């Protein structure tokens, strides 16, 4: 079992949320992603989550189909309804959900309000950190330098 819950990951991330309205052009969305060096944007209608638009959506649903990103609205290429999690979801559950639903970004909602977004990279980094901490604790225990030793 992988330790950790999503609110712990959000506590270590910058609180910035980058959004785009559903009627924005895909080109506008891609511009924001390029400027911010990010791979996904929350698609929001006011305070309501409509979906997530990603570079992958652009590549597969616009570029490869020969469509114009300036003419297509973001809402036309996002999956609905959006896949999301709560701050109480475990890292393990989120990784399973991402694998099953084939997504790389999960909006985090608390009482219908978007409070963050986690990526597969965030989850992998969390797992690596947790494993490193466990290894360090085991090495300390084996060498006799653990808390409570005489």
Backbone as a ProteinNet text record, in pm:
[ID]
protein_1_A
[PRIMARY]
XXXXXXXXXXXXXXXXXXXXXXXXXXXXXXXXXXXXXXXXXXXXXXXXXXXXXXXXXXXXXXXXXXXXXXXXXXXXXXXXXXXXXXXXXXXXXXXXXXXXXXXXXXXXXXXXXXXXXXXXXXXXXXXXXXXXXXXXXXXXXXXXXXXXXX
[TERTIARY]
82.4	0	87.3	49.6	123.6	66.7	151	99.4	69	-14.4	-39.1	-177.9	-225	-352.9	-330.9	-424	-407.9	-389	-455.1	-436.8	-291.3	-216.7	-74.6	6	-27.9	41.1	9	-118.3	-157.2	-86.9	-61.1	6.3	149.4	208.6	346.1	353.8	239.1	236.7	203.5	241.9	198.5	46.8	-20.4	-167	-223.9	-137.9	-184.3	-273.1	-386.8	-475.7	-492	-456.7	-468.9	-594	-676.9	-806.9	-830.4	-930.9	-975.8	-1127.1	-1201.1	-1345.8	-1375.4	-1488.5	-1518.9	-1533.8	-1567.9	-1585.1	-1457	-1346.2	-1217.2	-1175.1	-1096.3	-1045.9	-937.4	-919.5	-814.1	-678.7	-663.6	-539.6	-509.3	-611.5	-592.6	-546.7	-606.7	-568	-424.1	-386.2	-248.1	-148.7	-185.9	-99.7	-74.3	-180.3	-166.2	-75.9	-97	-13.3	133.4	158.5	297	359.5	284.9	336	366.9	285	299	382.2	419.6	496.2	423.1	295.4	211.5	145.7	94.6	36.4	-114.6	-178.3	-324.7	-380.3	-505.5	-578.8	-713.8	-757.9	-893.7	-988.3	-1093.1	-1194.3	-1306.8	-1327.2	-1420.1	-1525.5	-1648.4	-1758.1	-1789.9	-1733	-1743	-1666.2	-1734.4	-1673	-1693.6	-1765.1	-1799.3	-1695.9	-1647.6	-1555.8	-1632.7	-1586.8	-1647.6	-1561.8	-1431.3	-1341	-1195.7	-1111.8	-968.5	-929	-854	-801.8	-650.3	-597.8	-455.5	-390	-257.5	-182.2	-216.8	-238.8	-274.5	-408.8	-506.5	-634.4	-611.9	-529.1	-499.8	-437.5	-337.3	-265.8	-357.9	-435.7	-519.2	-650.1	-708.1	-842	-845.4	-729.9	-724.7	-615.1	-489.5	-376.1	-378.9	-396.3	-394.2	-515	-620	-739.7	-742.9	-634.2	-623.8	-719.9	-765.2	-859	-781.9	-850.7	-788.9	-811.2	-702.7	-713.2	-772.6	-768.8	-825.8	-977.8	-1032	-1175.6	-1252.2	-1183.3	-1249.9	-1244.1	-1357	-1362.1	-1312	-1253.9	-1200.7	-1306	-1429.1	-1535.2	-1558	-1525.2	-1548.7	-1450.1	-1338.4	-1236.6	-1212.4	-1287.7	-1266.5	-1361.5	-1318.3	-1402.9	-1502.1	-1626.6	-1731.3	-1802.2	-1840.9	-1809.2	-1662.8	-1609.1	-1467.8	-1445.2	-1328.7	-1286.3	-1219.6	-1258.9	-1200.7	-1192.6	-1117.7	-1100.8	-1120.1	-1119.1	-1128	-992.9	-973.2	-847.6	-825.2	-931.8	-920.5	-884.5	-886.1	-848.8	-703	-675	-536.7	-459.1	-329.8	-241.8	-262.7	-272.8	-292.7	-423.1	-531.7	-659.9	-650.4	-581.2	-565.9	-484.3	-380.1	-299.2	-383.1	-464	-552	-653.2	-711.9	-809.8	-746.8	-627.2	-558	-530.1	-492.1	-463.4	-590.4	-695.2	-822.3	-884.2	-885.9	-950.9	-856.9	-730.7	-630.4	-618.8	-605.4	-585.2	-456	-400.1	-274.8	-290	-410.2	-436.9	-573	-577.8	-703.1	-731.5	-842.7	-884.1	-921.7	-898	-931.3	-1043.1	-1157.6	-1273.5	-1304.1	-1336.2	-1378.9	-1511.5	-1619.4	-1754.5	-1786.3	-1762.6	-1791.5	-1706.4	-1602.5	-1513.2	-1376	-1320.4	-1188.3	-1083.7	-1004.3	-900	-760.1	-751.8	-620.7	-631.3	-515.5	-505.5	-377.5	-383.4	-264.3	-237.9	-111.4	-70.5	-8.4	8.4	75.4	217.5	279.9	413.4	413.3	309.9	298.2	289.7	209.6	190.1	317.6	384.7	509.7	614.7	626.3	722.6	689.9	560.9	519.8	561.9	537.6	572.7	723.5	800.6	947.6	993.8	937.4	974.8	938.2	819.4	775.8	866.6	904.3	993	1131.6	1181	1312.1	1309.9	1201.9	1190.8	1187	1114.3	1106.3	1243.5	1313.9	1448.1	1541.2	1535.3	1619.8	1587.6	1458.6	1418	1467.6	1456.5	1502.1	1654.1	1725.4	1871.8	1912	1841.2	1869.6	1840.7	1732.5	1695.9	1801.6	1841.3	1939.5	2072.8	2112.2	2242.2	2236.8	2117	2103.2	2087.2	2068.8	2052.9	1909.1	1820.9	1680	1632.9	1520.8	1466.2	1441.2	1483.2	1459.8	1574.3	1682	1793.9	1878.1	1944.6	2028.6	2163.1
-118.4	0	125.4	223.1	347.8	446.3	498.4	592.2	727.7	804	940.8	963.6	1083.5	1125.9	1256.1	1287.9	1399	1533.1	1555.2	1685.2	1706.8	1598.2	1611.2	1657.4	1607.2	1649.5	1796	1833.8	1972.8	2070.4	2026.8	2112.5	2146.3	2063.3	2085	2148	2172.2	2230.9	2379	2450.3	2589.6	2589.5	2686.1	2687	2738.3	2773.6	2829.4	2731	2779.8	2701.3	2777.2	2713	2776.4	2723.1	2816.5	2779.5	2844.1	2792.4	2846.4	2824.6	2920.6	2898.5	2800.3	2731.3	2630.2	2687.3	2815.6	2874.4	2934.6	2922.5	2968.8	2878.2	2932.6	2848.8	2756.3	2644.7	2551.2	2622.5	2708.3	2784.3	2866.2	2933.1	3011.7	2921.3	2804.6	2710.3	2664.5	2632.2	2587.7	2700.5	2822.6	2937.3	2948.4	2936.3	2944.7	2832.2	2710.9	2598	2622.9	2675.6	2703	2811.4	2918.8	3028.1	2982.3	2894.6	2848.1	2720.4	2663.2	2538.3	2427.3	2411.7	2308.7	2225.5	2108.8	2018.6	2009.7	2084.7	2076.4	2203.3	2232.5	2345.5	2297.3	2353.8	2328.1	2408.7	2346.1	2415.3	2449.4	2580	2626.7	2719.3	2697.7	2790	2857.8	2976.3	3041.3	2959.1	2915.1	2831	2681.9	2648.2	2508.3	2442.8	2325.1	2247.4	2183.4	2210.1	2150.7	2034.9	2045.6	1941.3	1982.8	1907.5	1934.3	1925.1	2022.8	2017.6	1998.6	1909.2	1876	1889.9	1893.4	1893	1767.9	1660.6	1534	1546.1	1615.2	1639.3	1715.3	1818.7	1897.9	1810.3	1735.2	1652.6	1552.5	1482.1	1373.8	1419.5	1527	1565.9	1687.7	1753.2	1870.5	1852.3	1849.3	1845.5	1724.2	1605.1	1484.3	1472.5	1546.8	1543.4	1659.2	1738.1	1847.5	1962	1976.5	2083.5	2208.4	2320.5	2446.8	2472.9	2489.9	2516.5	2654.3	2740.7	2875.3	2874	2770.8	2765	2672.9	2580.3	2484	2533.7	2521.9	2560.4	2446.3	2483	2386.7	2282.4	2326.8	2236.2	2121.1	2141.9	2040	1923.6	1942.5	1835.8	1774.3	1817.7	1760.8	1643.7	1555.1	1442.8	1490.8	1449.1	1484.9	1358.6	1349.1	1442.3	1427.8	1529.3	1520.5	1417.3	1358.1	1266.7	1353	1337.7	1418.5	1337.5	1392.8	1328.8	1433.1	1385.8	1475.3	1478.3	1574	1578	1453.1	1379.6	1259.9	1133.8	1139.5	1021.6	984.8	857.5	811.7	825	832.2	836.5	710	596.8	469.2	469.1	516.3	521.7	613	723.7	817	754	681.4	615.8	510.9	436.5	337	405.4	514.9	588.7	643.9	698.7	751.2	640.3	525.8	412.6	363.4	345.5	295.6	392	520.5	620.7	681.4	639.9	686.5	838.7	896.6	1040.4	1064.9	1182	1216.2	1330	1387.7	1499.8	1479.5	1503.7	1490.1	1618.9	1685.7	1798.2	1746.4	1829.6	1794.3	1888.3	1828.3	1906	1878.9	1986	1976.3	2051.3	1979.1	2037.1	2113.1	2049.8	2104.8	2226.7	2254.8	2366.1	2310.3	2357.3	2311.5	2368.8	2278.9	2321.1	2287.8	2220.8	2187.8	2092	2053.2	1952.7	1874.4	1744	1660.6	1590.5	1577.2	1508.9	1374.8	1293.4	1165	1189.2	1296.3	1331.5	1361.7	1434	1462.3	1332.6	1238.4	1112	1028	1022.2	945.5	1005.3	1138.7	1202.3	1172.2	1169.3	1137.3	994.8	901.4	761.3	746.7	811.6	804.6	860.5	974.3	1033.7	942	883	792.1	670	616.4	500.2	537	653.2	697.9	712.2	767.7	783.3	646.7	553.4	417.9	350.8	362.7	304.4	364.6	496.6	562.8	511.9	498.2	448	305.1	221.2	82.7	75.7	158.8	161	205.7	307.3	354	245	172.6	65.5	-45.5	-84	-192.3	-153.5	-27.5	16.4	52.4	47.6	76.7	223.2	307.9	452	496.3	425.5	461.1	520.9	590.7	655.5	551.5	581.7	489.8	392.9	402.3	309.6	358.1	265.3	297.8	348.1
0	0	0	-80.1	-90.1	11.3	101.4	201.4	137.6	204.1	161.7	107.4	132.1	77.3	2.2	-84	-176.4	-106.4	6.3	72.8	114.5	140.9	174.7	53.3	-62.6	-185	-214	-201.9	-228.5	-133.3	-10.7	86.8	44.1	-41.3	-87.4	-226.2	-286.9	-421.2	-412.7	-515.8	-527.1	-545.3	-487.4	-494.1	-626.6	-720.5	-847.6	-923.7	-969.6	-1054.4	-1185.7	-1293.6	-1424.2	-1491.4	-1536.2	-1590.5	-1726	-1792.3	-1919.8	-1925.3	-1981.3	-1994.1	-2106.6	-2101.5	-2203.8	-2344.6	-2355.6	-2488.4	-2545.7	-2473.3	-2526.3	-2641.4	-2731.7	-2841.1	-2786.8	-2852.9	-2814.8	-2825.1	-2924.7	-2941.1	-2815.3	-2759.6	-2637	-2522.1	-2511.1	-2407.3	-2422.2	-2544.1	-2570	-2540.5	-2572.7	-2541.9	-2392.2	-2313	-2166.9	-2116.6	-2167.8	-2124.9	-2159.4	-2277.2	-2318.8	-2230.8	-2203.6	-2120.5	-1978.9	-1925.8	-1787.3	-1775.1	-1888.2	-1891	-1815.1	-1849.1	-1787.3	-1897.1	-1860.6	-1959.3	-1957.3	-1865.1	-1854.8	-1793	-1827.8	-1771.2	-1720.5	-1611.8	-1565.2	-1653.2	-1699.8	-1778.7	-1682	-1661.5	-1559.6	-1619.5	-1578.1	-1608.5	-1476	-1456	-1325.6	-1223.7	-1119.9	-1015.9	-1040.9	-1148.5	-1177	-1268.5	-1226.6	-1309	-1424	-1545.8	-1664.6	-1714.1	-1696.7	-1742.1	-1731.1	-1797.2	-1803.7	-1950.3	-1997.8	-2133.9	-2123.3	-2205.4	-2199.1	-2335.7	-2332.7	-2459	-2539	-2469.6	-2533.3	-2607.4	-2547	-2613.8	-2744.3	-2736.1	-2855.4	-2964.8	-2926.9	-3025.2	-3092.1	-3013	-3066.4	-3129.8	-3077.5	-3121.9	-3213.3	-3227.9	-3315.5	-3419.8	-3375.6	-3468.2	-3561.1	-3505.1	-3588.1	-3680.2	-3650.1	-3735	-3833.7	-3835.8	-3931.1	-3906.2	-3783	-3749.6	-3706.6	-3702.6	-3663.1	-3514.9	-3441.3	-3297.1	-3269.6	-3367.3	-3350.5	-3366.3	-3429.1	-3456.2	-3361.4	-3297.4	-3209.4	-3065.6	-2996.5	-2855.9	-2768.1	-2656.4	-2560.1	-2522.7	-2500.8	-2456.6	-2555	-2680.9	-2783.2	-2774.7	-2704.8	-2704.1	-2566.2	-2466	-2332	-2307.9	-2218.8	-2179.2	-2073.6	-2089.4	-1993.4	-1947.8	-1823.8	-1717.1	-1674.9	-1609.3	-1569.6	-1460.3	-1462.7	-1356.7	-1250.4	-1123.2	-1017.2	-888.7	-792.4	-661.9	-552.5	-428.8	-313.3	-242.3	-152.8	-76.8	8.1	39	123.4	45.6	-87.4	-166	-140.5	-144.2	-125.4	-256.7	-242.8	-359.4	-442.9	-376	-445.1	-525.9	-465.6	-536.8	-659.4	-645.2	-757.8	-870.6	-835.6	-938.8	-1012.5	-938.5	-1001.3	-1092.2	-1045.3	-1124.7	-1252.9	-1240.1	-1358.4	-1460	-1410.9	-1499.5	-1567.6	-1489.1	-1541.3	-1641.9	-1607.5	-1692.5	-1796.6	-1792.7	-1889.5	-1892	-1772.3	-1757.8	-1681.8	-1699.1	-1632.9	-1532.7	-1527.1	-1436.5	-1370.5	-1239.7	-1165.1	-1088.6	-1121.1	-1038.1	-899.7	-799.5	-661.7	-617	-579.5	-536.8	-390.8	-321.2	-182.7	-173.5	-147.2	-141.3	-270.2	-383.9	-517	-553.4	-477.7	-507.2	-544.4	-655.8	-698.3	-603.3	-544.1	-450.3	-500.3	-614.8	-668.4	-784.4	-831.9	-937.7	-912.8	-932.9	-919.1	-1052.3	-1082	-1204.8	-1169.7	-1270.5	-1249.1	-1196.2	-1241.3	-1191.6	-1043.2	-995.5	-852.2	-772.8	-822.7	-751.3	-751.7	-865	-873.8	-780	-777.9	-687.8	-542.2	-508	-371.8	-335.4	-426.6	-401.2	-383.7	-468.5	-458.5	-324.5	-283.3	-154.3	-38.1	-44.6	61.8	68.7	-46.3	-48.6	5	-30.2	19.1	170.8	224.5	369.5	438	380.5	436.9	434.5	324.7	313.8	418.9	435.5	534.9	676.3	707.6	839	861.2	759.7	771.6	789.1	713.5	727.5	867.7	921	1057.5	1159.2	1137.7	1229.5	1225.8	1107.3	1093	1154	1137.1	1188	1336.6	1395.6	1538.2	1569.3	1469.7	1490	1472.3	1537.7	1526.8	1658.7	1651.3	1772.2	1878.3	2001.8	2112.2	2135	2056	2077.8	2194.3	2260.4	2377	2336
[MASK]
++++++++++++++++++++++++++++++++++++++++++++++++++++++++++++++++++++++++++++++++++++++++++++++++++++++++++++++++++++++++++++++++++++++++++++++++++++++

